[in-house]
Amino acid sequence: MQSILHTTDIRRNYGDLPVLKGINLAIEPGEVVSIVGASGAGKTTLLQILGTLDRPDSGELHIAGQNVFTLNDRQLAQFRNERIGFVFQFNNLLPEFTALENVCLPGFIAGKEERAVRQRAEVLLTTLGLQHRLTNLPSQLSGGEQQRAAVARALINEPAIVFADEPSGNLDSRNAEELHQLFFRLRDELGQTFIIVTHNEGLAALADRTVTIRDGLLFT
């Protein structure tokens, strides 16, 4: 099986400080992989590079068969919107738009047909138990509901992979547990691939595989 994501010798320095010292990682389709490590170990830097939000100083990153850092900035932004989903600790929903509109936005940006985008958004929100919240603003949703809407938004363009950065860090224990189970249900039902940076030991333990970043290197 061809990896959905693989890196070759990814390196990143900040000034004279080497943060990533040669990252080699392969992710298979449908895997849920957690990345753990101490604060300052380079987890966020790695996630930003894997998610194409930052470029490495050297090395290669292939996602869904595309050598992504051969793309120019405009091409890379288009690829990111169409093939990568993101879920962050803070959901970043736009407060003036409804849950449905927030989920639709990446699809509209990608230039997809409006009716098809809205239909998929409704299906996703229904799948995530938010069918009764389509027209609610973010301020009218609970924290757990906001994060589920953010997950739906990440899935709207049928991404090859979803990156989650401390996705339950802003939730209470009950909502965090529900969100964790949701990731695995989406993997089982949709075959979705997730890479999750987390300090949550429970979530890390649930993953198909956990990798640890330490001193700029990955350990399995």
C-alpha positions in Angstrom: 0.0 0.0 0.0 1.3 3.4 -0.9 1.8 5.8 1.9 -0.7 8.8 2.0 2.2 10.9 3.5 5.9 10.4 3.7 8.8 12.6 4.5 12.5 12.3 3.7 15.1 14.0 6.0 13.0 17.0 6.9 15.2 19.6 8.7 14.3 23.0 10.1 16.5 25.5 12.0 15.5 28.7 13.8 18.7 30.8 13.5 21.5 28.6 14.9 19.0 26.3 16.7 18.2 23.0 15.0 14.6 22.1 15.8 14.0 19.2 13.3 17.2 17.2 12.6 16.1 14.8 9.9 12.5 13.6 10.2 11.5 10.5 8.3 7.9 9.5 8.6 5.4 7.4 6.6 1.7 7.4 7.2 -0.7 4.8 5.7 -4.2 5.6 4.4 -6.7 5.3 7.2 -4.2 5.5 10.0 -4.6 7.5 13.2 -1.2 8.6 14.3 -0.4 10.6 17.4 2.7 12.7 17.9 3.8 13.3 21.4 6.7 15.0 23.1 7.8 17.5 25.7 7.0 21.2 25.3 9.6 22.8 23.0 10.4 19.4 21.4 9.3 20.6 17.9 5.8 19.1 17.7 4.2 22.3 16.4 7.0 23.0 14.0 6.7 19.5 12.6 2.9 19.7 12.3 3.2 23.1 10.5 5.6 21.6 8.0 3.6 18.4 7.5 0.5 20.5 7.0 2.3 22.7 4.5 1.9 25.9 6.6 5.7 26.2 6.8 8.5 25.0 4.6 11.5 23.1 5.8 15.1 24.2 5.2 15.7 20.9 3.5 14.0 17.5 2.9 10.9 16.3 1.0 7.2 15.9 1.9 4.9 13.8 -0.3 1.1 13.9 0.3 -1.2 11.8 -1.8 1.6 11.4 -4.4 2.4 15.1 -4.6 5.9 16.4 -3.8 4.4 19.4 -2.1 7.4 21.7 -1.7 8.0 21.7 -5.4 4.8 23.8 -5.7 4.9 27.6 -5.6 3.1 29.4 -2.8 -0.2 29.9 -4.8 -0.2 26.2 -5.9 0.6 25.1 -2.4 -2.3 27.1 -0.9 -4.7 25.5 -3.4 -3.3 22.0 -2.6 -3.7 22.7 1.1 -7.3 23.8 0.8 -8.3 20.9 -1.4 -6.3 18.0 0.1 -5.6 18.9 3.8 -7.9 19.4 6.7 -7.0 21.1 10.0 -8.5 20.9 13.5 -7.0 23.2 16.1 -7.3 23.6 19.9 -9.3 26.8 19.3 -11.9 26.1 16.6 -11.5 29.4 14.8 -15.1 29.4 13.6 -16.1 32.7 12.1 -18.6 34.2 14.6 -20.8 35.9 12.0 -21.6 32.7 10.1 -23.8 29.8 11.0 -22.4 26.3 11.6 -23.4 25.3 8.1 -21.8 28.4 6.5 -18.6 27.9 8.5 -18.4 24.3 7.3 -19.1 25.3 3.7 -16.4 28.0 3.4 -13.4 25.8 2.4 -15.6 24.2 -0.3 -16.5 27.6 -1.7 -12.9 28.8 -1.6 -12.0 25.7 -3.6 -14.5 26.8 -6.3 -16.8 23.8 -5.8 -20.5 24.0 -6.8 -22.4 25.7 -4.1 -25.3 23.3 -3.9 -23.0 20.2 -3.7 -21.0 21.9 -1.0 -24.1 22.7 1.1 -25.3 19.1 0.7 -22.0 17.6 1.8 -21.9 20.1 4.8 -25.4 19.0 5.9 -24.4 15.4 5.6 -21.2 15.9 7.7 -23.0 18.0 10.3 -25.7 15.3 10.6 -23.1 12.6 10.9 -21.5 14.5 13.7 -24.8 14.9 15.5 -25.3 18.6 14.7 -28.3 18.3 12.3 -30.3 20.5 14.7 -27.6 23.2 14.8 -27.2 24.0 11.1 -28.4 27.6 11.4 -26.9 28.4 14.8 -24.0 30.8 15.2 -20.9 29.6 17.0 -21.9 31.6 20.1 -25.0 29.4 20.3 -23.1 26.2 20.3 -21.4 24.4 23.2 -17.7 23.9 23.2 -18.0 20.3 22.1 -20.5 21.3 19.3 -18.1 24.0 18.1 -15.3 21.6 17.9 -17.4 19.0 16.0 -18.4 21.8 13.5 -14.7 22.5 13.1 -14.1 18.8 12.4 -16.9 18.9 9.7 -15.2 22.0 8.2 -11.9 20.1 8.0 -13.6 17.2 6.1 -15.7 19.3 3.6 -13.2 19.0 0.8 -12.6 15.2 1.4 -9.0 15.8 2.3 -6.3 13.2 2.0 -5.3 13.8 5.6 -6.5 15.8 8.6 -4.0 17.3 11.0 -5.2 18.0 14.6 -3.2 20.2 16.9 -4.2 19.6 20.6 -7.8 19.2 19.4 -9.3 18.5 22.8 -7.1 20.9 24.8 -9.9 23.4 25.2 -12.6 20.9 26.1 -13.8 19.4 29.4 -13.2 15.7 29.9 -16.6 14.5 28.6 -16.4 16.5 25.4 -12.8 15.6 25.0 -13.6 11.9 25.2 -16.5 12.3 22.6 -14.1 14.1 20.3 -11.5 11.4 20.6 -14.1 8.7 19.8 -15.3 10.8 16.8 -11.8 10.7 15.2 -11.9 6.9 15.2 -15.5 6.6 14.0 -14.5 8.8 11.1 -11.6 6.6 10.4 -13.8 3.5 10.4 -16.7 5.0 8.5 -14.9 7.3 6.0 -11.3 5.8 5.9 -10.1 9.2 7.1 -6.4 9.6 8.0 -5.5 11.7 11.0 -2.2 12.9 12.5 -2.8 14.3 16.0 -0.4 16.3 18.1 -1.5 15.9 21.7 -0.5 16.0 25.3 -3.5 13.9 26.2 -2.2 10.5 27.1 -5.7 8.9 26.7 -5.9 10.0 23.1 -2.4 9.0 22.3 -3.0 5.6 23.7 -6.0 5.1 21.4 -4.1 5.9 18.2 -3.0 3.1 15.8 0.5 4.3 16.3 2.3 6.9 18.6 5.5 8.6 17.6 7.6 10.7 20.0 9.6 13.7 19.0 12.7 14.2 21.1 15.8 16.3 20.3 14.5 17.0 16.8 14.1 13.3 15.9 11.2 10.9 15.8 11.0 7.7 17.9 8.4 5.0 17.6 
